[in-house]
Amino acid sequence: MRKGLKITLIVIGGIIVLTGVFAIVGTAGLAEALALEIQPADLGEIEDGTYTGSYENGRWSNEVQVTVMNHRVTDIHHIGSGSPDGREELRQAVADAVIAQQCNDVDTVSGATATTKSFLKAVEDALNKARRE
């Protein structure tokens, strides 16, 4: 009986430790992503082209390609992230909002603020690179 109890306690302890590790890893960089300030880009300064931008922050990392035609954002493709997280529909909704409003500083999606802001920061980076080219 004692051997069974010992094994059970070891298994429970292992589960607790793993849960703690996953919680720490899963939230690393969250505060930074939530605090991001998105700076609106002046599309009048951007020439036609497709520009790549990124935001690096662990789980909230994003890489995007932004297409500009006639000083308007016409397309945004998410081309990579820190981890596969199944949030493509959310990113597409944010990309659609940027295109519809012609502004990279759109409202965040409730419950997904960090994901939204990190995606928008990658779009901002692409548009800033476009201005410098």
N, C-alpha and C positions, 0 to 999 in steps of 0.2 A: 504493500500500500504506500509506503513512504517513497519508494522509487517512482511510482506513478505520479504522486503529488509533486515530487521534485521535477519531473519531466514537464508536467503541466505548468508549474511556475516558471520554468525556463522558457517554455513556448510563449507564455503570456508576457514575460519580460521582453522577449525578442520582438513581439508584436508592438509593444509600447515603444521600444527604441526605434523600430522602423517607422512607426507613425510619426514620431518626433522628427526623424531625419527627413521624411517626405514633407512634413509641414514647413521645416526650415528651408529646404531646397525649393519648394513650391512657392514660397513667398519672398525669396531673395530678389531684391530689386523692386518690389511692389511699391514701396514708399516713393522711390525715385520716379517710377512711371506715373504714379498718381499726381505727383507735384509738377509734372511737365507743363510748361507754358508754350502754347503754339503761337508762333508769330505769323500773321497773315502775309502772304507773298503778293507783291505787286505784279500781276500778270502782264501789265502793259510793258514791263521791262524784259519779258521773256520771249525769245525767238522760237520759231517752230522747231520741233524736234522731240526726241524721246530721251528722257533723262532718268538716271538711276539714283536713288537715294536710299539711305539706311538709317536705322536707329539700333544701337547695340545695347542690350540690357538683359542678358540671360534669356529667361522664358519670354520676355516681352520684346525680343529683337525682331526687326522686320526689315525686309528689303523690297523696294517697289520700283516699278518703271512708270513714269508719268509722261504722257504724250500731250504736247501743247501744239495747237494749230490756231493761227490768227489770234494769238494772245488769249486763248481759251483752253482750259484743260478738257481734253476730249476723251481720254482713257487713262485708267490707272490699273496696273496689274501687280498683284502681290506675287513676288517671285521667290520669297524665302522668309523663314522665321527661325527663331531660336529653337523651337521644338514643334513637332506636329501636334496641333491642339484642337483641330476640328472647328476652328473659328472662321472658316472661309466665307460663310454666309454673312457673318458680322462684318468682316473686312470689306466684302462687296457692297454691303449696305452703306458703309462709311464712304467708300469710293464713289458710289452713286450720289451721295449727298454732296461731296466735294464738287463733282461734275455739275450737278443741278444748281448749286449755289455759287459756283465759280469762286470758291474760297476754301482754303485749306484749314480754316479755323471754324469747323462746324461743331454742333453739339455732340457731346459724347453719348454713347449708348448706356443707358442705366443698367447697372450691374456688370458692366464691362468697361469701366472708365479707363483702367490701365491699358487694356488691349486697344481701345479706341485711340487714346492719346499716343501710344507708341507707334501705331500705324500712321497717325497724322504727323508725327514727328519725322517719320521716314519720308512722307510726301513733302513736308517742309524742306527737308534736306535736299531732295531732288530739285525742287523749285529754286532753292538757293544756289545750287550748283549751276543750274541753267542761267541764272543771272550773271554768274561769274564767267561763263564761257563766251 
